[in-house]
């Protein structure tokens, strides 16, 4: 099957966080399928740059942590496109720090962007998905941090656990309507994620407290070998296939971290002993 004959050809894909990194790679994947791509990002200049790389794309500024901003984007897309076949709620900011050094403002910012930003995006665009014909899919960017914990990533991990649970529930609730939901679980990537997180950090909560020691702790926990770090282009290579097949999860790359097996084994054991 060629992209021109594919189920997404001629449709519209909305990708948030598409101005760089994984979002940019996703935008290119959908453009390759013959889709019109809505390139949305908090940095409009970056969004415009990516849109200029694609044959059929429109750039918008959006702050997914601001519900009014997301609703305005959905209204604009609805006026131009009418409906949406693919929605990628791709967002993730982080503060790498020990839990006891995270302040209330750090937590509020990360939850508002990563969790509520995902919810805001789905809520705003769900009517356009429901109005569409043909294959309809939602891709939520969680993380491998959404299935196992690592030191110094507590707030980010908690937010991605929430996105994972939200996505699993959303999949159940939309199944009867034929709208598939896939959770994307990226591993470590060579992107500007830390820089973009720093740029998006609100002025009112002060500078990041991340230290070199924090970065080393995260790297040791998350990067076990060369296959655990990938480019966004490599990480996105199976996204279209996963959406077409309506897979519940897509891990982008890397060997399974031992912490995943340890966690699920402990949960399974606890369940087995529940009625002792």
N, C-alpha and C positions, 0 to 999 in steps of 0.2 A: 504494500500500500504506500503510495506516495503522499506527501503532505497535502497536495491538492485534492486527494481523494479521502483524506482523513476526517474523522468526526468533528474536528475543531476548525477545519478550513472555512474561512469566511466569517468566523465568529469573532467575538471580542473577549480579550483577556485583560483583567485589571490586576496589576502587580504593584503593591505598595513596597516602599523601601527599595524601589527599582533604580535609584540613581547611582548605585555602586554595588560591588560585591555580588552576593548570591542573587539579589533582586535583579541586577543587570543581566546576569546569566539566565535567569528565568525568562526575562523579557525577550531575550534572543531566542530561547527555545520555542516560545509561542509564536514569535514572528516567523520562525522557520516552518511552522505548521500552517502558515497562510492566514494568521489571525491579525486583526487590528489590535495593537497593544496600547493600553492606557498605562503610561509610565508615571507613577505617582511617588513623590518623595518629599521630605521636609525641606530639602535643598532643591529649589526649582532649577537652578543652573545645571546641576547634575542630571536632573530629570530631562531637561531639554537636550543635554549632550547625548544621553542614551537614546532618546527618541530620534535624534538625528542619525543614529547608526542603523535604524530599522526602516524597512520599506514602507510600513504603514503604522504610524504611532502618533500619539498625542501626549504631551507632557502636562502634568498638573502638580501644584504644590499641595501637600496635605500633611497635617499633623495628626497622626492617628490617635494620639492621646487626648485630642480635643474633639468631642463628639460633633460639635457644630461644623468643624472643618471636614470631617468624614462625610457628614450628611450633605454638605455643599458639593463635595466631589461626586457623590452618588447622583445628586440632582443634575450636575453638569454632564455626567456620562449618560444618564438616562435621556437627556434632551438630545444628545448627539447620536448615541448608539441605539437607544430604545431598550436593549436587554444585554445581558452578559452571560457568556457560556462558562468562563473560568474566572474564579476569584482567588487570587493569591494574597492572603493576609500574611505578609512577610515583614516581620518587625522584630527587633531585639536590641535593647540597650543593656549595658551591664556596668557594674561597679565591682571590680575585683578587690576584695577586702575581707578580712576576718569578720565574722558575725558581730563580735563585740565592738567593732569599730564602725559599724554601719549605723547611721542615724535614721530617725523617722523620715526625714526628707528623702534620703536615699531609697528607702523602701517604697515610699509613696510614688516617687518618680518611676521606678522600675515596674511596679505593679500597674500604674496608670498607662504606661506605654506598652509593655509586653502583654499584659493580661487584658486590661480594659481596651487597649488599642485593637487587639484582635477581636474582641467582642463587638466593639463599635463598628469595625469594618464589616463584619458579617451581618450585623443588624441593619446597617445602612444599605448593603447591596443585595440582601436576600430577596427583596421584591423584584429586582431586575433579573436575578437567576430564576425565580419562579415564573417570570414572564417569558423566559427564553424557551425555544424549542430545541430538540436534539439533545446531545449529551451535555450535561451540566455538572460541573465539578468545583469543589472548594479545596484549596491547598492551604494548610495552616503550617507555618514554620514554627515548630517546636525546637528540639535540640536533643542530642544524645544526653545532654544535661537534664532532659525531661524524663529520663528513666533511671539515672543513677547520680549519686552525689559526689562532689569533689570539694576539697578544701578551698576556701577563699571565693567560692562561687555561690554562696548561700542564697542571696537574694535572687540572682539570675536563675539558679536551679529551682527555687520555690516558684518563681513566675512561670518557668517552662513546665514544671509539673502541673501547674494550673492549666496551661494551654493544652497539655496532653489530655487531661481529664475533660476539659471543655470540648475538645475535638472528638473524643470518643463518644461523648454524650450527643453532640451535634450529629455525628454520623448515624446514631440510632434514631434520632428524631426526624431526620430528613430522608431516611431510607425509603419510606413509603412513597415519597414524592419523586424518587428516582434521581435525587441530587446526592452524588457521592462526596464523601469527605475523606481526604488523605492527610495524615500527619507526616510532615517532612522532618526527619531527625538528622540534621547535619552534624558531622564530626568537626574536627578542627580544620579551619580553612585559612589560606594565605590571603587575607583581605585587609581592608582598612577598618574593620569592625571596632577596634579599640579607639581609633581616631574619630570615627563617626559617632561613637557613644559619647566621647568627650565633647565633641562639637554640639551634640544635642542636649547635653547636661544643662539644666536651667541655671541661670546665673545666681538665683536666690539660694541655692543649696550649697554653694561654695565649690571649690575645686575637688577633683578626685583625690582620694587618699591612697591610691594604689602605689605599692612600693615594689622595688625589684624582687624582694623576697616573696611577695604575693604572686608575681608573675612566674617565678621559678616553681612555686608550689603547684600552681595550676598546670604548668607545662609537664611537670613530673607525673601528675595524676591523669592528664588527658592524652598526652602524646607518648605512646609506647614504642612506636616505630615509624619508618618513613611513610607507610601507607595510611597513617593516622592524620596526615596533613595533606590537604588537596587544594587545587584551585577551584573557584566557584564553577568554572566551566565543566570540570570533571565531576564535581559534586552534583550538578544538575542533569547529568547525562540520561538518567532513567526517569525523569519526572513525567514527561508526556506519557510514556508507557505505563507508569504506575497509575496515572489518572484514568487512562483508557480502561485499564483492567480493574479500576476501582479498588486498589489495595488500601487497606486501613493504615499501613505504615510504610515509609520508605526511609531506610537508613542510607545515607549518601555514600559512605566510604569508611574504611578502617576496619581493623580487627575488633571483634567484640571485647570490650574492656572486661577484665576479670570481675570488676565491681558489679557488673550487670548480673552475671551468673550468681554471685554471692548474694546479692539483694533478693533475687527471685527465689533462690533456694531457701533463704531464711523466711520469706513470706509463705512459701509452700509448706515448709515445716510448721510454721505457726498455725496455718489453716488446718493441717492434719492433726494438730494437737489441741484444737479448739474445744473438743468435747471430751478430753481426758478426764 
